[in-house]
Amino acid sequence: MDQLTGLPLYHICFEFWGSIFCFLAVIAVYASRGIDKKRANLLIGVLVSSALVGIADAVAWIFDGNPLKIAFFAVRISTFLLFLFQNILIQCGTSYYRYLMITAKTSGEERKKIMKTWNGLRFFVGLCCSITVILVIVSQFFPILYAFDDNNSYYRLPLSVIQQILPAVSMFVLLFFAFRDRKHLCKEDFSCLILCIALSVISAVSMALHYGISMSVFVSDICALFMFVSYEIFGGHVAARREVEIAERDADIAHQKIRIMQNQIRPHFIFNSLLAIKQLCVEDPNTAADALQHFASYLRVNLEAMTDEQLVLFERELDCIREYVALEQADPANEFQVVYDLSFVDFEIPLLTVEPMVENAIRHGLASRKKDGIVRIKTYQENGMATILVEDNGSGYGSETRQQAEHRSVGIANVKERLKMQCGGDLSIINTGRGTIVKIDIPLPGARPE
């Protein structure tokens, strides 16, 4: 205890308490990570590095000048770790503000310029820190920057000024570019950045001119805690609010897109059905009456569902398909067949998902072979998916006119987008050369791929 009497105990206490506050800040940052987890993780690196700097310096002060054998190792190891963590802290701080700069809302070219600049700055700061660390490592074996006397007391050598000059130079460079790019940071983050750099430069210059109480350790703790306050008050909370706003906006956009795409499909089907019935009224009034009955059945089944954006049972979609097929087959010129191979129907899909594909197969795929055309609708369950196949034996995409191809592609694009947004499904097209296969895959709730 006699060896501790002359030590600045208040200094040691400040360092330990600063480290404790930094660790508490780490817990708070980790617990409040919002949408920007990358920023939170970088700030955690800064806080942990600052805490370790304080602990290492406190231990070095405790054992400095102590003749005990344990002090021989303790003071040397803690001094080495002090300088190591200081340089790691500088690197972490640079990476933190580099991230804030490159994630700012900027245009493409301006963003590339900022990334190039701050990537270069991070490399320059890393180079300065690496040189310092190498000199510190060498100093463990050859007295270059500092040494210890027989009583294990630390003392600096003339070249120790390098430890202060290199960080000061890197801080001045950062200060210059921080002012240049200040418009890309919010006012609070920019103020915190300037304050941290200014305090670091003052600390480095003061330590180079006079060695006493480790001002750099106090400064590192103050800067780290300022960054924490900036993150929590102006970063974390803003990010959390932004996350909610983005989620609400995305949900609204998705809702509107579903409405638009459904409205694009529904009038199209009704329009085609009315045209078919109109033609039958002239050629075969009795068949036209049957067609009107099928059309009325279609409207009765789908009147409520047409305004429902939720998923529906496949059986309801199948009713739509049957009514549409009946409308098309009411025309005596259409002698195609529709084959149903339904081994699995217990699943839900967005309304009017398969029907437009059947319509494409009949109106476009079988356009040139109405006499012997076949459309096969097949469903099965496999690997956690409900799969629907709509196959036709038509002439495929290559024989379509440009207008037909554009018409089919619009319907397919709409269905594919709705599948993706409403149930995570997918749609793919296979042109076999002897027809077309449309494959729809829909994930089943709670199912896992085998």
DOMARVO-45239 format. One record per residue (C-alpha): z, x, y. Coordinates in steps of 0.2 Angstrom, whole numbers, m for minus. Example, Ala and Ser with C-alpha at 12.3 -4.5 7.8 and 13.67 -1.06 7.14 Angstrom:
SITE      c3      c1      c2
SITE      39      62     m22
SITE      36      68      m5
***
This chain:
SITE      c3      c1      c2
SITE       0       0       0
SITE       3      15      12
SITE     m16      18      11
SITE     m19       1      17
SITE      m8       2      32
SITE     m20      10      44
SITE     m35       0      39
SITE     m41     m14      50
SITE     m35     m28      39
SITE     m42     m41      50
SITE     m59     m33      48
SITE     m57     m35      29
SITE     m51     m53      30
SITE     m65     m57      41
SITE     m78     m50      29
SITE     m70     m59      14
SITE     m69     m76      24
SITE     m87     m74      29
SITE     m92     m71      11
SITE     m83     m87       6
SITE     m91     m97      20
SITE    m108     m91      14
SITE    m104     m96      m4
SITE     m99    m113       2
SITE    m115    m115      11
SITE    m124    m110      m4
SITE    m116    m125     m13
SITE    m120    m137       1
SITE    m138    m131       2
SITE    m141    m133     m17
SITE    m133    m150     m17
SITE    m143    m156      m2
SITE    m160    m150      m8
SITE    m173    m162      m2
SITE    m192    m162      m3
SITE    m193    m144       3
SITE    m184    m135     m12
SITE    m194    m119      m8
SITE    m185    m118       9
SITE    m168    m122       1
SITE    m170    m108     m12
SITE    m175     m95       1
SITE    m160     m99      12
SITE    m149     m98      m4
SITE    m156     m80      m6
SITE    m151     m76      12
SITE    m133     m83      10
SITE    m130     m75      m6
SITE    m136     m58       0
SITE    m125     m60      16
SITE    m110     m64       5
SITE    m113     m49      m6
SITE    m114     m38      10
SITE     m97     m44      16
SITE     m89     m41      m1
SITE     m96     m24      m4
SITE     m91     m18      14
SITE     m74     m25      12
SITE     m71     m16      m4
SITE     m78       0       4
SITE     m65      m1      18
SITE     m51      m5       6
SITE     m54      11      m4
SITE     m60      22      10
SITE     m49      37      12
SITE     m39      33      m4
SITE     m36      49     m15
SITE     m34      39     m31
SITE     m47      42     m45
SITE     m52      24     m45
SITE     m56      26     m26
SITE     m69      40     m30
SITE     m80      27     m39
SITE     m76      12     m30
SITE     m80      18     m12
SITE     m96      26     m18
SITE    m102      11     m28
SITE     m97      m2     m15
SITE    m105       9      m1
SITE    m121      10     m11
SITE    m121      m9     m14
SITE    m118     m13       4
SITE    m134      m4      10
SITE    m144     m11      m5
SITE    m139     m29      m1
SITE    m142     m26      18
SITE    m160     m22      15
SITE    m161     m37       2
SITE    m154     m48      16
SITE    m167     m42      28
SITE    m181     m46      15
SITE    m174     m63      11
SITE    m173     m67      30
SITE    m191     m62      33
SITE    m197     m72      18
SITE    m188     m87      24
SITE    m196     m87      41
SITE    m213     m82      34
SITE    m212     m98      23
SITE    m208    m109      38
SITE    m223    m102      48
SITE    m236    m104      34
SITE    m230    m121      30
SITE    m232    m127      48
SITE    m244    m141      51
SITE    m259    m131      57
SITE    m278    m132      55
SITE    m287    m122      41
SITE    m292    m107      51
SITE    m276    m106      60
SITE    m266    m107      44
SITE    m276     m93      36
SITE    m273     m82      52
SITE    m254     m85      51
SITE    m253     m82      33
SITE    m262     m66      35
SITE    m251     m60      49
SITE    m234     m65      40
SITE    m239     m58      24
SITE    m243     m42      33
SITE    m226     m43      41
SITE    m217     m46      25
SITE    m225     m31      18
SITE    m221     m20      33
SITE    m203     m25      32
SITE    m202     m23      14
SITE    m209      m5      16
SITE    m196      m1      29
SITE    m182      m8      18
SITE    m189       2       3
SITE    m189      18      12
SITE    m171      15      17
SITE    m166      11      m1
SITE    m174      26      m8
SITE    m165      37       5
SITE    m148      28       0
SITE    m151      32     m18
SITE    m155      50     m15
SITE    m139      51      m5
SITE    m129      47     m20
SITE    m134      65     m26
SITE    m139      74     m11
SITE    m130      72       6
SITE    m144      65      17
SITE    m138      49      26
SITE    m119      50      22
SITE    m106      59      12
SITE     m88      58       7
SITE     m74      71       9
SITE     m61      76      m3
SITE     m50      61       1
SITE     m65      49      m2
SITE     m67      45      16
SITE     m85      40      21
SITE     m94      49      35
SITE    m111      48      42
SITE    m124      63      43
SITE    m136      65      58
SITE    m150      57      48
SITE    m140      41      45
SITE    m148      35      61
SITE    m164      31      50
SITE    m154      17      42
SITE    m153       9      59
SITE    m170      14      66
SITE    m181       7      52
SITE    m173     m11      52
SITE    m173     m11      71
SITE    m191      m7      72
SITE    m195     m20      59
SITE    m185     m33      69
SITE    m194     m29      85
SITE    m211     m32      76
SITE    m205     m48      69
SITE    m198     m53      87
SITE    m216     m50      94
SITE    m225     m61      81
SITE    m211     m74      82
SITE    m215     m77     100
SITE    m233     m77      97
SITE    m232     m90      84
SITE    m218    m100      91
SITE    m228    m116      93
SITE    m228    m118      74
SITE    m209    m119      72
SITE    m198    m133      78
SITE    m187    m129      93
SITE    m171    m127      82
SITE    m179    m116      69
SITE    m187    m105      83
SITE    m171    m103      92
SITE    m162     m98      76
SITE    m175     m85      72
SITE    m174     m77      89
SITE    m155     m77      89
SITE    m155     m69      72
SITE    m167     m56      77
SITE    m159     m52      93
SITE    m142     m50      85
SITE    m149     m39      71
SITE    m157     m28      84
SITE    m141     m26      95
SITE    m131     m23      79
SITE    m143      m9      73
SITE    m144      m1      90
SITE    m125      m1      92
SITE    m122       6      74
SITE    m134      20      78
SITE    m125      25      94
SITE    m107      22      87
SITE     m99      20      70
SITE     m83      10      69
SITE     m81      m8      63
SITE     m96     m14      53
SITE    m104     m25      66
SITE    m119     m27      55
SITE    m109     m36      42
SITE    m102     m49      55
SITE    m120     m51      62
SITE    m127     m54      45
SITE    m114     m68      41
SITE    m117     m76      59
SITE    m136     m76      56
SITE    m134     m83      39
SITE    m123     m97      45
SITE    m134    m101      60
SITE    m149    m102      47
SITE    m138    m114      37
SITE    m134    m125      51
SITE    m152    m126      57
SITE    m157    m130      39
SITE    m144    m144      37
SITE    m145    m152      53
SITE    m163    m150      58
SITE    m171    m146      41
SITE    m163    m154      26
SITE    m160    m171      35
SITE    m177    m171      43
SITE    m185    m167      26
SITE    m176    m181      18
SITE    m181    m193      30
SITE    m199    m187      29
SITE    m198    m189      10
SITE    m194    m207      12
SITE    m207    m210      25
SITE    m221    m201      15
SITE    m216    m211      m1
SITE    m216    m228       9
SITE    m233    m223      17
SITE    m241    m218       0
SITE    m234    m234      m8
SITE    m242    m244       6
SITE    m259    m235       4
SITE    m259    m237     m15
SITE    m255    m255     m13
SITE    m270    m258       0
SITE    m282    m248     m11
SITE    m278    m259     m26
SITE    m281    m274     m16
SITE    m297    m268      m9
SITE    m304    m262     m26
SITE    m299    m278     m34
SITE    m308    m288     m20
SITE    m324    m277     m23
SITE    m324    m282     m42
SITE    m319    m301     m42
SITE    m333    m308     m30
SITE    m346    m297     m39
SITE    m342    m306     m55
SITE    m341    m323     m48
SITE    m358    m320     m38
SITE    m367    m315     m54
SITE    m360    m330     m64
SITE    m366    m342     m51
SITE    m383    m334     m51
SITE    m384    m337     m69
SITE    m379    m355     m68
SITE    m391    m358     m54
SITE    m405    m352     m65
SITE    m400    m363     m79
SITE    m399    m378     m68
SITE    m418    m377     m66
SITE    m422    m372     m84
SITE    m409    m381     m95
SITE    m397    m393     m86
SITE    m387    m396    m102
SITE    m384    m378    m105
SITE    m380    m376     m87
SITE    m366    m390     m89
SITE    m359    m379    m103
SITE    m360    m364     m92
SITE    m351    m373     m79
SITE    m337    m377     m91
SITE    m335    m359     m96
SITE    m335    m354     m78
SITE    m321    m367     m74
SITE    m311    m360     m89
SITE    m313    m343     m82
SITE    m306    m349     m65
SITE    m292    m359     m73
SITE    m286    m344     m83
SITE    m288    m331     m69
SITE    m284    m341     m53
SITE    m266    m335     m52
SITE    m270    m318     m60
SITE    m283    m314     m47
SITE    m270    m313     m33
SITE    m258    m304     m45
SITE    m258    m285     m44
SITE    m246    m282     m59
SITE    m252    m277     m76
SITE    m258    m292     m88
SITE    m258    m293    m107
SITE    m274    m287    m115
SITE    m276    m305    m122
SITE    m278    m312    m105
SITE    m291    m299    m101
SITE    m300    m304    m117
SITE    m301    m322    m112
SITE    m310    m316     m96
SITE    m322    m306    m107
SITE    m325    m321    m119
SITE    m329    m333    m104
SITE    m340    m320     m96
SITE    m350    m317    m112
SITE    m352    m336    m115
SITE    m359    m337     m97
SITE    m372    m324    m101
SITE    m376    m331    m118
SITE    m379    m348    m111
SITE    m396    m341    m106
SITE    m408    m343    m121
SITE    m416    m327    m116
SITE    m400    m317    m119
SITE    m399    m315    m138
SITE    m387    m300    m138
SITE    m372    m300    m149
SITE    m354    m296    m145
SITE    m343    m289    m159
SITE    m324    m289    m157
SITE    m315    m275    m167
SITE    m297    m278    m161
SITE    m285    m269    m172
SITE    m272    m267    m158
SITE    m269    m280    m143
SITE    m251    m278    m139
SITE    m252    m269    m123
SITE    m255    m272    m104
SITE    m269    m267     m92
SITE    m274    m270     m74
SITE    m284    m287     m73
SITE    m303    m285     m74
SITE    m303    m268     m81
SITE    m313    m270     m97
SITE    m323    m285     m91
SITE    m333    m275     m78
SITE    m337    m263     m92
SITE    m343    m277    m103
SITE    m353    m283     m89
SITE    m361    m266     m86
SITE    m365    m265    m104
SITE    m374    m282    m105
SITE    m383    m282     m88
SITE    m388    m263     m87
SITE    m386    m256    m104
SITE    m395    m270    m113
SITE    m407    m273     m99
SITE    m422    m268    m110
SITE    m416    m275    m127
SITE    m409    m293    m124
SITE    m416    m298    m142
SITE    m407    m286    m153
SITE    m393    m279    m141
SITE    m376    m276    m147
SITE    m360    m274    m138
SITE    m345    m269    m148
SITE    m327    m270    m140
SITE    m315    m260    m151
SITE    m296    m257    m148
SITE    m284    m246    m157
SITE    m268    m237    m155
SITE    m267    m218    m157
SITE    m256    m204    m151
SITE    m245    m214    m139
SITE    m261    m222    m131
SITE    m269    m239    m132
SITE    m288    m235    m133
SITE    m302    m247    m128
SITE    m320    m243    m132
SITE    m335    m253    m125
SITE    m351    m248    m134
SITE    m369    m254    m132
SITE    m385    m249    m141
SITE    m395    m249    m125
SITE    m406    m235    m118
SITE    m392    m226    m109
SITE    m390    m220     m91
SITE    m407    m211     m91
SITE    m417    m227     m91
SITE    m408    m235     m76
SITE    m416    m238     m60
SITE    m407    m229     m45
SITE    m400    m246     m39
SITE    m394    m250     m56
SITE    m386    m233     m58
SITE    m377    m235     m41
SITE    m371    m252     m45
SITE    m364    m247     m62
SITE    m356    m231     m54
SITE    m347    m241     m41
SITE    m339    m252     m53
SITE    m334    m238     m65
SITE    m326    m228     m50
SITE    m316    m243     m45
SITE    m309    m247     m62
SITE    m305    m228     m65
SITE    m295    m227     m49
SITE    m286    m243     m53
SITE    m281    m237     m70
SITE    m275    m221     m63
SITE    m264    m229     m49
SITE    m257    m244     m59
SITE    m254    m238     m76
SITE    m258    m219     m77
SITE    m274    m223     m88
SITE    m290    m215     m88
SITE    m309    m219     m91
SITE    m323    m208     m98
SITE    m341    m211    m101
SITE    m351    m205    m116
SITE    m370    m206    m116
SITE    m375    m205    m135
SITE    m393    m206    m131
SITE    m394    m222    m141
SITE    m382    m231    m130
SITE    m367    m229    m119
SITE    m348    m228    m124
SITE    m335    m232    m111
SITE    m318    m226    m117
SITE    m302    m232    m108
SITE    m285    m224    m113
SITE    m269    m232    m107
SITE    m252    m224    m110
SITE    m240    m235    m120
SITE    m222    m237    m112
SITE    m210    m227    m121
SITE    m222    m219    m133
SITE    m223    m200    m135
SITE    m239    m191    m140
SITE    m238    m186    m158
***
